[in-house]
Amino acid sequence: MDCCHNFVDFTLHNYKDYLNGKVSFMAVIRPFKALRPKKENAHLVASVPYDVVSRAEAKQLAGNDKLSFLHITRAEIDLPDEQDPYSKEVYIKAKGNLNNLKNTAPLIIDDYPHFYLYRLIMDERAQVGIAATFAIDDYDNNVILKHEKTRKVKEDDRTNHIITTEAQTGVVFLTYRSVDEINNVVSRTIAEMEPLYDFTAHDGIQHTVWIMPDDYNELLMDEFAKIDKLYVADGHHRAKSASRAREEKRKANPNHTGKEEYNYFIAVIFPGEQLHIMPYNRIVFDLNGTHNEEFLNKVSEKFEVQKSDQKEPKEKNTFCMYLDGKWYHLKARDSVLASISLIESVGAKLDSSILQHFLLNPVLGIEDQRTSNRIDFIGGIRGTKELEKLVDSGKAAVAFSLFPVSIDDLMNISDAGEVMPPKSTWFEPKLRDGLLTHMI
């Protein structure tokens, strides 16, 4: 493993040169020793990401399965319902549950650092990523680019979770522009190696994990060192929390060297062309004091409005709206498109931005989607039936389905140093927690 150490030493040594503008800072990727379940129980340990389910849903999914990783990522399910999910007791419970799971699953930790492959298959479409650890310095210094802002309360939660458990239990989802040499060793690993895990979850998604041959380690590190931009696809709060946890660990360590495990975070990185982005739809709980007809008249000032059987938009700059048991097709008027064409911002041209600036704000009075309690976001995987259910039940007054953004949109916005409106992307399928954990 000398190649790994030498490469990291070189990168850290040249970090001051990067800060002084003498060199470009390239991506650092490292193999790591994963904490992982025994093969026969991997399907029982693996759980959905902590942040895609509510407390009640997490409790239901874990059920009587004592091996479910939700007992670590959402430890509040093992405490009374009235327990504050952000209380110290929850993080202590998570640590205790992780220690218990090491014995009961059992969980093992590899003797040597490895790169791993993680393949997801959904609806016969496969995507294959490399599981590794990445430098938090790269995240902090925008070698790893972001497209979303994070919320402090969510950062606090995962930061406390990481520090207390001394583990990064949530995997960040990264992407990059494909490199042939990397693709080749990924293909060879799949062809030549037996899977470490291979199972199909209850939702029909197949999860397969391989250990990559150590012979590929140097090639992977060298190839990623040529890349000056990686992108957070999903997991902004996990990445930010790893950064904040590193700061706490550094302050508490008088012998900090920069080589400690807490200086890196776990992620799986996928080629951009393999990814599938679904829309992130919106519901609004009231019509801002207007009646249906008045509301429709105001919407029609900026959008062409037609009743339609269509529930999902087929192209950019169009929307589908569900109101009072009926679907409407909305198309941004030429005046709207002309006005945004004059704006240099990449993000302003996104459909989620158009909806915000020409309907949600001026008509419904929602100035900030991040802070307003009058709007909620429904991942595209739940489909338009969920939108209909929420409006028909009276829980919401109106719903909007959006056209999904593309991976090029994500990269272009990140390259421009901009952020998307909140909840603009829903990646599916999602990685499972518990299969690969990074101990810090």
PyMOL commands that set and color helices and strands:
alter all, ss='L'
color gray80, all
select helices_A, chain A and resi 2-13+15-19+39-45+50-52+55-62+70-73+75-78+88-104+136-140+152-165+180-192+214-225+236-252+261-263+272-274+292-299+334-341+347-349+351-360+380-392+407-415
alter helices_A, ss='H'
color red, helices_A
select strands_A, chain A and resi 29-30+35-37+107-109+116-122+125-135+144-145+167-168+172-176+197-200+206-211+230-234+264-271+277-278+280-284+303-307+318-323+326-332+375-379+398-401+426-427+438-439
alter strands_A, ss='S'
color yellow, strands_A
deselect
rebuild
show_as cartoon
